[in-house]
Amino acid sequence: MRISSSLLTDNLLSQMNQLQGQQIQLQNQVTTGLKVSLPEDDPAAMNQVLDLQSQAAANTQYQSNITQLQSTAATAANAMNSLQTITEQAGEIATEAGGVNSSSQLAAYATQVASLIQEALQAANTQNAQGNYIFGGTIDNKPPFSAATDANGNVTAVSYKGNTDQSQTPIGPGQTVSAQVPGENTAGNGPAGLLADTGSGADLFRDLISLQQNLASGNTAAIASTDSPNLTADENNIVAGIAANGVLQSTLESAGAAATQLSTGITTQTSNLTSADLATSLTQLDQTQTAYQAAMQSGVMIMNLSILDFIQ
Amino acid sequence: MLGLFGTLNLAATSLATQQESMAVAGQNMANANNPAYAVEQAVVQTSAPIETMAGEEGTGANIVSISEVRDALLDSQIQSENSAVASYTAQQSALQNAEAYLGEQLTNTSGASAAATNGLAAKLSNLFNSFSSITTGAGDPATVVQSAQEVTNQFNQVSANLSQVQANLNTSIQNDVASANQDLSQIATLNRQIVLAQAGGGTANDLVDQRQQTIENLAGLADISTAAQSDGSVNISIGGVAMVTGDNAIDSMQTYDAGGGQLLIQDANSAAPLAVTGGSIGGSMTVRDGALSSLQTGLDTLASQLITQVNNIYTGGYDPNGGTGRLFFTGGNAANIAVNSALVADPSQFQASSTPGADGDTQIALALANLAAQDNPDLGNQSLTQSYAQTVSSLGDAVDTATDNLNTSQAISTTLTNQRSSESGVSIDQEMTDLMQFQKAYEASAQLVTTLNAMMETAIDMKTT
């Protein structure tokens, strides 16, 4: 083959350009730790990475949603436990009142029940960390239970201002729960009312008020025949609410665990798709550098040679 | 028999021949680094012999022509490879611009996996997450509005930048067409000069070199076909339409707007569209009407789907004051998508509830958050984010393909150029060796003159003594 003078230099230049291009690419891999950084590097991997990225973002949001709901559910559990205690105490009073004849003793019980009613009202109007009322269904910006009082300051009736709806929150792919609890459901269908529910016949405030009034009027017969069994039904209803809350909390917990696991999975998958193998990249970089040096050195050697050096 | 004077004459032509050969070698060495130059050779031929009693007798050698070493096939291959390289270069650079404007570049975020945090994908995720966050009661509508504005800004910016890339392509098509037309008329002029120079049986090597360079330059702008004529001229046609015939530039290229703001090419004489597929002009049109246009369409479809789907759900929602029926997004495509200005001014108008008067009802926000993963028949049964990832990946494919094609055609071009350089390039070593050869021959011829001179003196001396 005939070698023209420019062929040598042109060839050397194009080879060195190619080697330099490879060096830059490998150097980028080593410094960023990524073998894919632009869509052109690996379009299919980029597609998957963007998909994984949106999954990861959604997953992070699920985790934050779960944390929010867990806090609300814990607040609700506290309130439900106090309501159960209150109901229990009222039930005890109702039982004890059956053996009491002294009207002053009954009046003292009545006062005690009056303060239980206040406590129950407070617990029923519990707010979560954001100031939203938990037991009003989806009407969460005003106290769900409001009391009417007589001239003596005794509660005569408690009305429910909430509704029987529950708004769902996503906690996983296609998985939603609600931490909103309707305080009262008189429709006979839908989610159970925590304090008053037609299905179970419970109505805590009706029964507390009735107990207080019967204590005040000394009607121990009515207490034994009506209030006592009603309060038992109320307590059962609240216990059912506490059980539902327990299910919610454990659902949240397992969804949280799943989200953590998913997050690890996504990280691994993304890393598999994008991470450069440092050992391989460095070895390749080393090889390319050697080739580059060899090209320069041999180029200098060959180009220095000319017949001009040998003829006089 | 030549006799003393005949032989002296032979020596003189020999001297002239060696001198001329040296001049050609000198010209070759002078052009050693001229890429357009084809190595020249002095073609030496024995001069007409004379008949003698002893048979034919030589009368020395003459230079009959100075030819250049050119392979017409290689030239035409290089020329068509030039068109390919220029076309893929134009495509690659425009697509890489678009890729940069999309902003989907993976970076290693500390402690987490690699993510493209500045692109539309991340911003869309943020928007859907902000909807989701509303459903916990802890979310802030102002955050939703902000996330939505980031999405719309990104759509607007990318769309504007892509339009700019397309506008730049139109400008470079115009410039390329102007240079191509200049090349065409230059080729016609060179044709005239070459035909004139060769008419008397002469050669026009340097003009041919110049014309070849112009033709290759033109091939870099548009795919052309050439036809060498017997008189030494070369005819050029583009897209089957004759542009240069002999020394006439009979036609030229023209840009025209077919109505979409995208410049196309027609021939100036008949105003009929020209099929230019190669060269930088062809490459620019291909990428503009191909990958870039589908990227723009993909973004527009995505934006319009986002607008429609979000609005469809959102208009049925109620804000805390019972307000309803308003839109979330306004506009219809990637260029003009925007968040409803009333909502921007007052984020508390966000219609999250499915029933009026229930603040804790966030079913509309939930439905909006669910859009993220919902398959959409208008997006090929993909979700919005999947469809966008697909669009990004398609662009990546286009860049990848353009780069591969460019590398391939560059490799072919290098091989061909090396081949031509091997055949037509100047080798200093060879010229130097030739030079020594010519020098020795020149010395020998000079020696012949000296010898003849001595012989002639001897002959003259015969008479005087």
Interface residues (C-beta under 8 A of the other chain):
Chain A: M1 R2 I3 S4 S5 S6 L7 D10 N11 S14 T32 G33 L34 V36 S37 L38 P39 E40 D41 D42 P43 A44 M46 N47 Q48 V49 L50 D51 L52 Q53 S54 A56 A57 A58 T60 Q61 Y62 S64 N65 Q68 L69 T72 N128 A129 Q130 N132 Y133 G136 G137 T138 I139 D140 N141 N163 D165 S167 Q168 T169 P170 P173 G174 T176 Q180 I266 T267 T270 S271 T274 S275 S306 I307 L308 I311
Chain B: A32 N33 P35 V39 L95 Q96 E99 L102 E104 Q105 L106 T107 N108 A112 S113 A114 A115 A116 A121 A122 L124 S125 N126 F128 N129 S132 S133 T135 T136 G137 A138 P320 S353 T355 G357 A358 D359 G360 D361 T362 Q363 L366 A369 N370 A372 A373 T385 Q386 Y388 A389 Q390 V392 S393 S394 L395 G396 D397 V399 D400 T403 T414 T417 N418 S421 S422 E423 S424 G425 V426 S427 I428 D429 Q430 M432 T433 M436
